[in-house]
Amino acid sequence: MNEQCVRAIVLGTRDVKEIDRVVFFLEDSDRKRSGFAKGAKHSKKRFVNTLEPLALIQLVYKETPRGLWLQDSKLERWFITGSESRKHLGVKHIIREVLLRFLPDDDPNPGIFELLLKTLQSLCETSDAINILILFLFRFGFVQGYLPTFERCSVCGNELARAKKWVWQLTPFRTTCAFHRLSGTLKWEWDLEILRVIQAAHTWPVDHLWKVKVSRWKRKGLLKNLSTWLEITFHQEIKSFKWLERILEGELDSVRLDSSLQKASG
């Protein structure tokens, strides 16, 4: 059995029997993995406070024919601290849920660990959580190959950058100049600012990505566009989006986040 020591970010856990856990994590080799942590629920040394959602840890595991067996862990940093705003907490859980649900297991996903780490660090340094979430979701879509380049109109072939207005349609999926008459549903009309944001999310280095800003009055619509695209693409509802919508609408001002948000991964 080969013992490995990796840097990892915990995405979630699932209880097994009374004292054991299965841990889902993203490791610095850009792979989402899962491993068995024997006795983790009652651990007083090996796993104390290290297997919480979005904890950055040093993780030791052994590869066996039956899967990964976690041996030890050491905390570097918590990215969910309990002191963040409800909006920041909702954003972090959306990111966690998207990775748990839609990132393929065990396959290399180049750049995804750096993207997650830089996203979480940026969330801790700014109040601009929705802007960061939008940039993360676009970059995730490009890294995974789910999004087109948003360069040309699907109808006439002209460059979208030459149009003052353009449309992102989800059913059927296409990007077009705004003057085309389109059948189908779920259409969002955008301007060149949003096109530049999307193209920057595709090409800019991760360290500089957070300098890109979306106008505040466009963020809610763009986030709705993105969340609908994700749910249509993967045929799954993203529960955390519903919570964030309620938070943004001020419906949870005096209500603590329900435990179902903490367990959005199901």
N, C-alpha and C positions, 0 to 999 in steps of 0.2 A: 504494500500500500504506500503510495506516494503522499508525503505530507507537504502541503503548500501554505505559504503565508502571503496573503494578499491584502490590499487596501480595498475596502468595500463600503457601499452605502446600503443600509437595510431598507428594503421596500415594504416588507410586511412579514407577519408570522401567522402560523396556524397551530393551534393547540392539538396535541396528540396524546390521548389518554389523559392522565392526571398531571404529569410533571414534565412531559417532553414537548418539544416544538419543532415544526418545520419552518425554516427561515428562508425567505426569498430576498435575494440581494443582487446588486449590480457591482461587479468587481472591476478592478482597474485594467483588466484585459478586455474590457468592453463587452462582457458577456453577462446576461442575466442568468442566475443560477439559483438552486435551492439545495438546502442541506439539512440533515437531521441533527438537532441539538438535544442530546439525552440529558434529562434532568434540568433543563434550562429554566423552568418555572420556579424551581426552588434553589437555583444555583446561588451560592454566596461568594463565589470567587470567579469562576471561568466566564460567566455570562451576566454578571451583575450590571444592570442599567445599560447594557450595550446593544440589546436586540430591539430597541424601540424604533418606530418608524422614522426614517431619514436620519438615523445615527451614522456618522462616519466612523468606521472602526478599522483596526488591524485584526484580521481574521485568519485563524489557523484551522485548516481542515485536512482530512485524509480522503483520497479518492479510493473507493472500494467498488467491487462489482455491483453492489446494491445502491450505489450513489455516494454522495458526499456526507461524511460524518464530521461535524464541527467539533474541534478540540478545545479551542480557546479564543478569546477575543479581548481587545483592549480599546477603550473609547478614545477617539480623537476629538470629536465634537458632536453635540446635538444640534440639529437644524430645526427641530421642533422643541421649543423651550418652555412653552406654556405662558410666555409673556408677550407673544406676538398678537397683533390685532386679529379679529375674526376674518378679515379679508385676506391677510397674509396666510393664515392657517388654511383657509379654503383653497387658496392658490396652491399651497404646498401639497394638499391632498389631491387636487386635480392632477398635478404632475406625477405624484406617486401612483395614482390609479391608472393613468395613461400608460405608464411604463409596465405596471403589473399586468394589465390586460392586453396590451398591443405590442410589446417588445418580444420578439421570438426568444424562446428559452435556448440557452447554451450556444447559440450562434454568435460569431463575432459581429459586433455592430460598431464599426470604427467611429471613434469620436464621441460615443454616447456617454461614457463615464465623465469625460471632461465637461461635456455640455451640462450634465446634471449637477456636477460639483460647482461649476461657475454660476449656474442658475441659482442654486441655493445660497451661495456666497453673496450674490447680488441682491437677493431678497432680504438678506440680513443687513444690507447696507443702504437700502433705499425704501421709501414709502410707496414707490411707484410699482406696486405688485402686479397690476393688470397689464401694464406695458411689458413687464418681464415675462408674464405668462404667454402673451401673444407671440413674442419673439421665440420663446421656447417651443411652442407648438408648431410654428412654421419651421423652425430648424429641425425639429424631430421629424416632421413630414418629409423634409428634403433628405435628411440623413437616411431614412428608411426607404426612400424611393417612392413614396406614396403621392408626392405632389409633382406637377409639371413645372416647367421653368417660368411660366407666365410671361412668355416673350411675344407670342403671336396670337392673332385672332383665329379661332377654330373655324370660322366661316369664310373669311376673305383672305386670310394669311398675312394681313398687314401687321406691322409691329404695334403692340399695344401702347408702347411709349409715345406713339404719334397721335394717339387718340386722347382727347381731354377726359373722356369718361369711358369706362369699360365695365363688363359684367362678368362676375364669377357665378356660374350656374352649376347646381349640384345634380339635378335630374333632368336631362342627362348632364354628365360632367363636361363642362367646356368653359373656356374663357373667350369672350368676344368683344368687339367694339360695341359701344352702347347703342348705336343707331340700328343695329340689326333687329328685326322682329323675330322673337324666339318663342317656340312652343315649349312646353314643359313647365316645371315648377322650381321653387327654391332658388331665386335669383337675387343677387346682391349687386348693386351698382356702386362702383368705386371710382376714385379719381387717381391722378398720377402720384399723389403723395403715398397712397396705400400700395401702389405698384412698386414704388421705390423702397418702401419698407419691406415688402415681400422679397424683392431681389437682394436687398442687403442681408436679410435673414438667411438667404441661400448662400451667399458668397463671402460675407465678412468673416474674419477670424473671430473665434468665440470671445476672446479677450476684449474685442472692440464692439461686439454685437450690442451690448447694453447701452451704447451711446445713441442707438436708433430710437427715435421717439415717434409715437403715434399721437395725433391730436386727441385730446381727452374726449371730445364729443363724438369721436368716431370709434372709440374703443369698445363700447358695449355692443354695437352692431357687428364689428369685426370679430369679437369673441363669439358671438352667436353664430356667425358664419362658420368660424373654425370648429366650434363644438358640433354643429350640425353635420359638417363634412366628416368629422371623426366618427360620429355615430352611424352615418350612412355607409362609410367605408368599411367599418368593422361589424356592422349590424348589431351593435350593442349600445345600450344607454350608459352614459357616464354619470353616475349618481352624484358625484362631487360637483358637477356643473350646476345641478339644480340647487344645491346648497349655496353655491357662490352667488347665483342669481338672486336668491332671497336675501343674502347678506348685502348685496349691492343695492337692493331695493329697501333696505332698512328694516326688514321684517324680523331680524334676529337681534335687534339692539339690546333687548333685555332677556334673551334666551340663550342658554349655553348650547354649543353644538351638540347634537345628538350623538350617541355612541355609534350610530350607524355610519356616520361620516368617518369615524376612526377605523371602521371595518368595511370601508367601501370596496375593498378588493374581494369581498364576499368570502 
